[in-house]
Structures are given as C-alpha cells and as structure tokens.
C-alpha cells in the first residue's frame, strides 16, 4: 500500500468518526451548573431518548414558559403565532428548551397550500398558559399542568387546582405517573414524545424527548412505555406534553455560540410550535449573551 493511499484511508476514517465524536462531546453530561444531560440508543425496536434533569434548588437556574410569537388578534380566539423551539430559545436566551402545549391553528388562507404547520401561523394552545404571572390562555380545566409559583416551587396538578400565586404554567393532556405509580392508559399509539416530570420532593425537574416515526432510527413510544421511562428517571409525577413532529430538545452550545436541536424531529425540519418550556442559567452561557427583551 502506497504512503498516499494510507494517508487517504486514514483521513477517510477520521471523517467517518466525526459525527460520533460530535455527538459524544456535545453536550457534556453536565452542560451547565445544576443541569444533567443523558441520552440512550436502543434496538429491537430502535429507540432514541434524550433527557435533561434540572436541579430546581439551584439559584442559578430559572424556569420559563414562553409563547412562541405575539398575539395576532388581540381579544380574538388566537393567542400566539407559531415559531420553532430553537428560535424561541435564541430569542429569549434559554439554555434548555422543549416544545410545550398541544395546539390548534388557523387554517391557511390559500386552499391549495398543503404544508403542515408553518412559522407565523395563528395558534391557540389547548390548556392554561401563564408567563411571568400573566395568564394568556384559559384552556381546559381538565388537563394536567406543570406549574411554578412565585416562590419557585414546582408542581404537576390538574388545571382546576392551580395555586393562587402562579408564575409559570404549561399544559399537557394526561398524567403518566402519579405518586410514583404508572397511570394505566388505553392509548397504545406509538409516536415521538415529550414529557415533563418531578421527583417526590419536587426539587428535580425531568424533561424527556423520544424520537419516533423512523423505523431504522427510533419508532417512538406509547403512554405506558413513556411512563416507565419517567419512573426510571426518578419521577414521582409526570405528564405528557405535545409530541409527534413537535417534539424537540434544544440546548445552547457555548463553543459554537448557537442553539442545537439534539433529537431528530419526525417531520425532518423542526416544526414551529405554539409555546415553549425553557431553562435559563444565570451563570455559564447565559451570562455571555445579551439579556432577554422585556
């Protein structure tokens, strides 16, 4: 074998390893103070999972619920406009972000337009939504909600049991886990998933994203499987957020100075959504960037 050929083969080997190296190096197991990241890849069936565990006792971290875009019609039926989770994270200086509520949209005015969800589309979230104490969606009283009060205490409660001093609220559709036990469900549909949970003392927040609808990469999970995973990650209570093509886990990469979508959304491109659940760090990457707009 010639020297040139050996050099070419060596270079090709390095190039083939680059995606795996990049995946392993970013993010680190502890990308920011008080935040732990993990991922798993399984086979039979293929499955890809990504999770973030947040220490809610850390004064360096704050939890935020953010509408994706502005209210397009004032007192009308729509509350926000669609925007990608990564774009909301960049706009509002979030270090971690996942998609939030289930939502409905205003149909496109062009009847020939067959695209799914598009950026800027008018939207209404299904459940209650509160940002910095301002309630911008009344929602349904039957859905479960992730809540942070003015004392930074987090809880998962039914919408009709929201505490009086609510600071942030985002909603799901069903409880997956209550009192450390899986909630049985007749829904066996397998899809990409986003879930949020709390440990028994409500001092650790768990965010889980499961890829799906790709048979050779990750098939997705049903509610029962998702509940098992949340219990495995230490959740005493957990709820299901919007999933499908909306599922996205975004983390800020300080080295690249950009937000990255870690999972593989089932639509291919990242889907624009109606609202986002995010974590902001006071130290680390957030301190090197401009403050969010007021």
N, C-alpha and C positions, 0 to 999 in steps of 0.2 A: 504494500500500500504506500503510495507516494505521500510525502510530507504535506503537500497541498490538500490532498484528499482527507488526510487525518484532521487537518485544521478545519476543513469544511464540515466534516461529520461532528467534530466537537462543537462547532458553532451552532449547528442544527440542533444538537442535543440541548444546549443552553436555551435556545429559543423555545423548544418544546416544553421546557421546565418552567418558563416564565409565568404562565397563568397560575400554576400550582403555587409557585413561590409568592406571587402577589396575593393569592387568596389566603396563604398561611400568615403573611406578615401584616395584613390589614384586614380587620382591626385586630389589635392585640387582645389578649384575654381581659385586660383591664385598660380599655382605651382612654378612660377619664377617671378621675378620683371618684370613688363611690359607685362606679358602674362596671359590671362584669358582663362579658360577651361570650357566647358559645354557639357552636353550630355542629350539626351531625349530618352525615350522609349514610343512608341505609339501602339495602337491597331486598328483593323478594317481599314486598314490592319496592321499587325505587322510591326513596323519600329524602327530601332535603328540608332541614329545620334550622331556624335561626332564632336565638333568644337573647334578650338583654335583661339583666337583673339590676334594679336600681335601689340603692340604699336611701330610703326616704328620710332617715335621720340626719343625713349629711346636710349641713347648712350651705354647702357649695352647689347643691342641686335644687332646681325648682321644676315643677310640673305645670304644663300649659295645654289648654285646649284652644285651638285657633280655627276660625272659619277660613276656608281656602281663599275666598275672594270677597269683594264687597257685596252688600245687599243690593240687588239690581232693581228692586221695585218698591222700596220703602215699606208702606203698610200692606203691600200685596202678599200673595201666598208664598213667594220665594224669598229665601233668606241669605243666599250666598251664591257665588259663581265658582265653577269647578277649576281646580288647579292641581298640578301634580304635587304629591307629598314632598318630593325633593325641593321643589320651588318654594313651597311654604316654609320648609326648614331653612332655606337660604335667606329668604326674605325676613324671617323673624328670628334669625340667629339661634337656631336649635342645634344641639349636638346629636340628639337622637330623635327620630320621628317615625311614627307609624300612621297608617290610614285609620279613619275613625268610623263614624256612623254609617249605617245604611242610608240611602238617599234616593230621591226621585228627581227627575229633571223635566224641564220644559222641552217639549218636542221641537226638533229643528223646524224652522220656517220653510226650508226647502224640502219639499216632499221627496225629491229624488236623492236626497242625502242619506246614505245608508251607514255612515260611520256610527260607531257606538258613542261613548262619552267623549266630549270634546272640551278643550280648555275654554273657559268663559261661558259655558252653558249655565243657564239659571238652574238653581237646585234648591231642594228642601230636604233637610235631614229628618229621619223618622222619629228620633227620640228627643228628649230635652237636651239642650246645649247651652252651656254657660261659660263665658270667657271673662276672667278677671272680675267676677261678680255680676256681669251683665248677661241677663238671660235673653238670648236671641232666637231660641226655639222652644216652644211649649212642649211639643212632642206628645207621645202617647204615655199614659200613666202606668201602663202595664209592662214596659220594658225595663231591663236592668241597666244600671248606670254606674260608671266609675266616677267617684266624687272626691274632690279635695276641698276642705273647708278653709276658713280664714286662719286657722291655727296650723295649717299644713298637714292636718290629719286626713288620711285617705281611707275610703271605704267603697264597698260594692253593695248597692242597695237598689230596691225597686224604685221606680221613678216617683211613685206616690208616697215615698218615705224619705224624700230628700231633706237633709237638715236645713235649718234656717240660715246658717251662716255659710252658704255655699260660695266657693271661689271659682272652681272649675268643674264642669260636668261634660262627659261624653257618654254616649249610649250604645248598647249592643242590642241583641234580640233575645238571647236566652242565657240563663245561668248554666254553666258547665259543671261547676263544683260549688257545693255549699257545705260548710262545717267539715271540710276535709274529705267529703264523700262525693263521688261522681253522681251527677243528676242523669237518670236514665232518659233516653230520648228515642222516639220512633223514627227520627230523621237519620237515615243511613246514607244520604247523599255524600259523595266524596268530592271535595273542592279544595282549592287553595284557602288557607285560613289565616285570620289574625285574631289573637286572643289576648286578654289582659287579666292579670290575677294578683292577689295579695297573699302574703303568708299570714299565719294565725295572729300575729301581733300587729299586722298592717304596717310593718316597717320596711318590708321589701316588696317592690313592685316588679312583676314579671310581665314582659312583653314577648310574645311568641308569634313568629311568622312561619307558615308551612307552605312551600311551593306545591303546585298541583297542575293537573290537566296536561302533563307531559309524561307519557308512559316510560320513556327512557331516562328521564331525569328525576321526576317526582310526581306521584299520582295525586297526592292530596290526602285529606283525612275527613272522616265523618265526626260528628259531635262526640261520640263515645271515645274514639281514639284521641281526639283533641283534649278531652277531659283527663284522660290517663296521662298525657304529656304534661299538662299543667300541674297535676298532683306530683308527678316525678320531679318537677322543677320547684316543688316546695309550696305550692299554692293551697291555701285553706279555702279560698273563694276565688272563682274565676267566671268570666263571661266571654261570650263570642261577639266580636266586632264584625264589621263588614269584611267579606272575603272575596273570593273569585279573583277577577282581574284587578281589583282594588288593592289587594294585599301587597304591601311594600314596607320594607325596613330600610330606613335611611340613616346613615351615620356620617358625621363630618370627619374628613381625613385632613388633619392639620398639615401633613407633609405635602399633600397635593393642593391644599387650600381649596377644597371643593367637597360637596356632599356626594356620597356614593349610595346607590341602591344596591344592597348586598344580595337580595334574592333575585329570582328570575320571574318577573310578573308574567302571568299566563297569557296576557294579550300580546306579549312581545314588548312593545313600548310601555312605559309606565303610564297607568291610567290616571287621568285627573279625577280628584275626589272632592267631597264637599267640606270635610273638616279633618283636622289632624290632631293627634295626641303627641306631645313632644316633651323633651327634657332639655333644659338649658343649664350649662355649667358656668359657675361664676369664675372659676379658675380654669386653666388649660386653654383649649381652643377658643372658647367664647371671649376670654379676656383680650385676645389679639385681634378681635374683629369689632366693627362699629356696633354700637348699641342698637337694639331693635327700634323701629319707628314707634312713636307714641300716638 
